[in-house]
């Protein structure tokens, strides 16, 4: 079954079933919320262990007899798993993390509970407003910010110095430096002057935007793919040069766990979210002994200004079919508390509340985070955008580009697929 059909039918079921009312264990004759195990879906390794431990301990201390279980999900295939789980009263988690680019689809479909009444207590105007908008439909908010992080470049100071290179200050210098680093380090064959696995559309879009292009545009109320424009194709050509001449990453690989090749000495430069710093510093996941060789800078644009980068990050929401609405909302409140958000900030994640941004610090990593975020962008705000991601249109496009395919032909096919997905939403 095609992705758009699966997503549409399953989420339509959410609307139909939730309208009939689910179980209401929290309004039983006992007068208070039932004791329950609250299941929280968190994605990937981005949320540090210290935050997870604090959340579980604090929730259980505040809710005698209840427990909180964190279930880690992988980002790849998340849309399909959410579609299935959120449509089932038996399988649904209580609280879910969803990518900020995926929020619009699930909120529009009615998969999340209305948090408008709690918005003020959760942070109100202090919350990252772009993320609030991503979780809002018809003036009601269903998903709230969790964390954000603009991408910037982590690089090996020693390798640039060895190659006689300065930190690049323009896009042209960056591309040339990436190619030069690859040539200067012929072994291992997997070495990347710029680490750029084929599926990594989240970094690829920066080069499309920097050339004046876009993924999709709205015209007359209808969304359509925009990768075939001359501006977009110019950016795609830059991507192809980087993938074929500067990267030793797998042409069909994804961008998960970038700290692994970096710590293995296989990367000269990589563009990753700010929270990768925490993974590099952690003895269990990274290489703290290498940190004195690590530098950072914002990806430069054509004239030296920060290039547009995808503002990564997540929203959190309460599943509409969770039978434990009050307990789930309490968990969300803890995740937006200053204590919890401080842990995130100390690990390089931009906190959900703007007033807590100073917690990122004042070192070069914080400076790069702020500079990169100054020109950060989101994916097109189309209600059906999660369907585009779920159908893996962009992953397929950039894998084909990485393998040397014809950019114009591939862009045209991708535009057709994107337009079809967005038109079916």
LUMGU-278416 format. One record per residue (C-alpha): residue in one letter; x, z negated, y negated. Coordinates in steps of 0.05 Angstrom, whole numbers, padded with zeros to 5 digits, always signed. Each point is the difference from the previous one (the first is absolute). Layout:
N
AXZY/...
//
This chain:
425
X+00000+00000+00000/X+00027+00017-00069/X+00023-00057-00044/X-00051+00012-00055/X-00057-00002+00049/X+00024-00064+00033/X+00012-00035-00066/X-00067+00022-00030/X-00043-00018+00061/X+00034-00067+00013/X-00003-00024-00071/X-00071+00024-00007/X-00015-00046+00058/X+00030-00058-00040/X-00049+00014-00056/X-00060+00004+00047/X+00017-00061+00041/X+00021-00044-00059/X-00065+00016-00035/X-00037-00032+00058/X+00041-00064-00008/X+00052-00025+00048/X+00007-00068+00031/X+00002-00057-00049/X+00037-00056+00035/X+00018-00032-00066/X-00072-00014-00019/X-00019-00037+00062/X-00043-00063+00002/X+00063-00042-00005/X+00001+00014-00075/X+00073+00022-00005/X+00045+00055+00026/X+00013+00000+00075/X+00070-00012+00025/X+00031+00067+00017/X+00063+00038+00012/X+00010+00046-00060/X+00036+00064+00018/X+00043+00031-00054/X+00027+00070+00008/X+00067+00010-00036/X+00036+00066+00003/X+00073+00011+00019/X+00055-00050-00016/X-00010+00001-00075/X-00031-00069-00005/X+00058-00049+00011/X-00004-00051+00055/X+00003-00057-00050/X-00064+00024-00031/X-00034+00007+00068/X+00021-00070+00020/X-00025-00029-00066/X-00067+00035+00006/X-00014-00024+00070/X+00023-00072-00013/X-00037-00007-00066/X-00065+00031+00024/X-00002-00044+00062/X+00015-00062-00041/X-00057+00016-00047/X-00050+00019+00055/X+00002-00054+00053/X-00017+00029+00068/X+00009+00073-00021/X+00061+00043+00014/X+00029+00062-00031/X+00032+00054+00041/X+00042+00056-00030/X-00001+00065+00038/X+00053+00050-00021/X-00021+00073-00002/X+00043+00061-00008/X-00012+00045-00061/X+00001+00062+00043/X-00071+00012+00027/X-00028-00057-00042/X-00059+00040-00028/X-00026+00016+00069/X+00009-00072+00025/X-00035-00028-00061/X-00057+00050+00008/X-00011-00023+00071/X+00009-00075-00011/X-00040-00005-00064/X-00059+00035+00033/X-00005-00052+00055/X-00028-00070-00008/X+00039-00021+00061/X+00067+00031-00017/X+00003-00007-00075/X+00055-00043-00031/X-00023-00047-00055/X+00051+00018-00053/X+00037+00067-00004/X+00058+00028-00038/X-00011+00072-00019/X+00047+00048-00037/X-00019+00008-00073/X-00007+00075+00012/X-00050-00013+00056/X-00044-00051-00036/X-00048+00050-00032/X-00024+00029+00065/X-00016-00067+00033/X-00031-00031-00062/X-00043+00062-00011/X-00024-00003+00072/X-00021-00073-00006/X+00050-00027+00051/X+00019-00060-00044/X-00038-00059-00028/X-00015-00005-00074/X+00051-00044-00035/X-00025+00010-00071/X-00025-00071-00006/X+00068-00027+00021/X+00042+00047-00043/X+00008-00049-00058/X+00025-00056+00045/X+00047+00048+00036/X+00034+00020-00064/X-00047+00043-00042/X+00035+00040-00054/X+00067-00027+00023/X-00004+00042+00064/X+00034+00068+00004/X-00056+00041-00029/X+00017+00066+00035/X-00008-00035+00066/X-00065-00033-00022/X-00026+00070-00018/X+00020+00026+00068/X-00044-00053+00032/X-00060+00007-00048/X-00062+00044+00009/X-00059+00001-00048/X+00028-00059-00040/X+00005-00044+00063/X+00067-00021+00028/X+00010+00000+00075/X+00076-00002+00008/X+00049-00038-00044/X+00075+00009-00012/X+00048-00029+00050/X+00068+00024-00023/X+00033+00061-00030/X+00068+00032-00001/X+00027+00062-00033/X+00053+00038+00039/X+00071+00002-00024/X+00068+00021+00027/X+00043-00047+00042/X+00071+00027+00006/X+00068-00016+00028/X+00047-00012-00059/X+00062+00009+00044/X-00023+00068+00026/X-00014+00027-00069/X+00068-00024-00024/X+00034+00030+00061/X-00033+00067-00014/X+00020-00003-00074/X-00072-00002-00022/X-00033-00037-00058/X-00070-00029+00004/X-00044+00061-00015/X-00039+00000-00065/X-00042+00063+00008/X-00039+00031+00057/X+00050+00057+00006/X+00058-00049+00004/X-00038-00040+00053/X-00011+00060+00045/X+00072+00023-00007/X+00026-00070+00015/X-00044-00005+00062/X+00027+00065+00027/X+00072-00019-00018/X-00006-00067+00036/X-00024+00035+00063/X+00059+00048-00002/X+00049-00058-00013/X-00024-00037+00062/X-00003+00050+00057/X-00002-00055+00053/X-00046-00023+00027/X-00042+00063+00001/X-00060-00043-00017/X+00031-00022-00066/X-00044+00012-00061/X+00025+00009-00071/X-00074-00012-00014/X-00041-00027+00058/X-00062+00045+00003/X-00037+00003+00067/X-00048+00058+00006/X-00065-00040-00001/X+00017-00037-00064/X-00052+00030-00048/X-00001-00065-00041/X+00070+00016-00026/X-00011+00075+00000/X-00057-00005-00050/X+00049-00027-00052/X+00035+00068-00002/X-00067+00036-00004/X-00022-00043-00058/X+00068+00005-00034/X-00008+00076-00001/X-00069-00006-00032/X-00040+00011+00064/X-00050-00042+00038/X-00030-00011+00068/X-00072+00014-00021/X-00040+00009-00063/X-00073-00006-00020/X-00035+00062-00027/X-00074-00001-00018/X-00012-00063+00040/X+00034+00028+00062/X+00068-00020+00027/X+00047+00053+00026/X+00072+00004+00024/X+00052+00017-00053/X+00064+00010+00039/X+00000+00075-00010/X+00009-00002-00075/X+00068+00025-00025/X+00017-00070-00024/X-00016-00032+00067/X+00039+00053+00038/X+00060-00013-00045/X-00002-00072+00022/X-00009+00019+00072/X+00062+00043-00003/X+00040-00060-00025/X-00028-00040+00059/X+00021+00054+00049/X+00071+00001-00028/X+00007-00075+00006/X-00030-00001+00071/X+00043+00057+00025/X+00066-00011-00038/X+00003-00074-00016/X-00037-00036+00055/X+00020-00014+00072/X-00066-00035+00015/X-00045+00028+00054/X-00038+00061-00024/X-00063-00027+00033/X+00015-00074-00013/X-00036-00049-00045/X+00025-00047-00053/X-00012-00066+00036/X+00057-00051+00006/X+00048+00033-00049/X+00045-00061+00003/X+00021+00019+00071/X+00038+00064-00016/X+00024-00030-00066/X+00030-00060+00035/X+00030+00046+00053/X+00040+00035-00054/X-00039+00064+00006/X-00028+00002-00071/X+00031+00013-00068/X-00065-00003-00040/X-00072-00015+00018/X-00064-00006-00040/X-00040-00060+00023/X-00049-00051-00027/X+00031-00061-00034/X-00017-00046+00057/X+00052+00033+00044/X+00050-00045-00035/X-00028-00059+00037/X+00008+00036+00067/X+00072+00018-00016/X+00016-00072-00018/X-00032-00030+00062/X+00050-00011+00056/X-00054+00015+00051/X-00021+00067-00029/X+00057+00024-00044/X+00073-00006-00019/X+00012-00054-00052/X+00075+00009+00008/X-00007+00069-00031/X-00038-00021-00062/X+00062-00002-00044/X+00005+00076+00012/X-00073+00013-00018/X-00021+00026-00068/X-00067+00024-00026/X-00027+00047-00053/X-00066+00033-00017/X-00007+00072+00024/X+00016+00041-00062/X-00043+00056-00027/X+00023+00066-00029/X+00018-00029-00068/X+00025-00067+00025/X-00066-00037-00006/X-00026-00036+00063/X-00031+00052+00046/X-00073-00011+00021/X-00002-00040+00064/X-00057-00021+00045/X-00022-00070-00016/X-00001-00030+00069/X-00037-00062+00018/X-00064-00026+00030/X-00068-00029-00013/X-00033-00054+00041/X-00073-00004+00018/X-00051-00038+00041/X-00032+00042+00055/X-00074+00007-00013/X-00014-00013+00074/X+00040-00064+00004/X-00046-00057+00022/X+00043-00050-00039/X-00007+00024-00072/X+00015-00065-00036/X+00062-00016+00042/X+00025+00071-00008/X-00008-00004-00075/X+00038-00066+00000/X+00058+00035+00036/X+00000+00055-00053/X+00002-00053-00055/X+00061-00031+00032/X+00034+00068+00004/X-00009+00007-00075/X+00022-00071-00016/X+00063-00011-00041/X+00036-00033+00059/X-00012+00059+00046/X+00013+00053-00052/X+00065-00035-00020/X+00026+00009+00071/X-00017+00074-00004/X+00035+00007-00067/X+00062-00036+00024/X+00004+00053+00055/X-00004+00058-00048/X-00074+00015+00002/X-00035+00008-00068/X-00052-00055-00001/X-00074+00015-00007/X-00004-00039-00065/X+00035+00030-00060/X+00018-00069-00028/X+00043-00013+00062/X+00044+00061-00010/X+00058-00042-00029/X+00006-00031+00069/X+00034+00064+00022/X+00062-00025-00037/X+00047+00032-00050/X+00053+00031+00045/X+00013+00075+00011/X-00053+00003+00054/X-00054-00028-00046/X+00022+00047-00055/X-00005+00060+00047/X-00069-00023+00023/X-00025-00004-00072/X+00032+00066-00020/X-00027+00037+00060/X-00070-00029-00011/X+00001+00025-00072/X-00017+00070+00024/X-00034-00015+00066/X-00062+00037+00022/X-00054-00004+00053/X-00028+00053+00046/X-00061+00039-00024/X-00059-00048-00009/X-00045+00041+00045/X-00049-00037+00044/X+00023+00040+00061/X+00074-00010-00010/X+00007-00046+00060/X-00025+00058+00042/X+00058+00042-00025/X+00048-00054+00021/X-00035-00011+00066/X+00003+00074+00017/X+00075-00002-00012/X-00002+00063-00042/X+00059-00020-00043/X+00042-00024+00058/X-00010+00067+00035/X+00017+00037-00064/X+00066-00034-00013/X+00023+00001+00072/X-00009+00076-00003/X+00037+00002-00067/X+00056-00042+00030/X+00007+00050+00056/X+00011+00056-00050/X-00070+00030-00002/X-00025+00046-00056/X-00020-00046-00057/X-00053+00045-00031/X-00035+00014+00066/X+00002-00073+00021/X-00027-00024-00068/X-00058+00049+00005/X-00020-00026+00069/X+00006-00072-00023/X-00044+00014-00061/X-00054+00029+00045/X+00001-00062+00044/X+00001-00048-00059/X-00058+00036-00034/X-00040-00001+00065/X+00011-00074+00010/X-00018-00019-00071/X-00060+00046-00001/X-00028-00034+00062/X+00002-00071-00031/
//
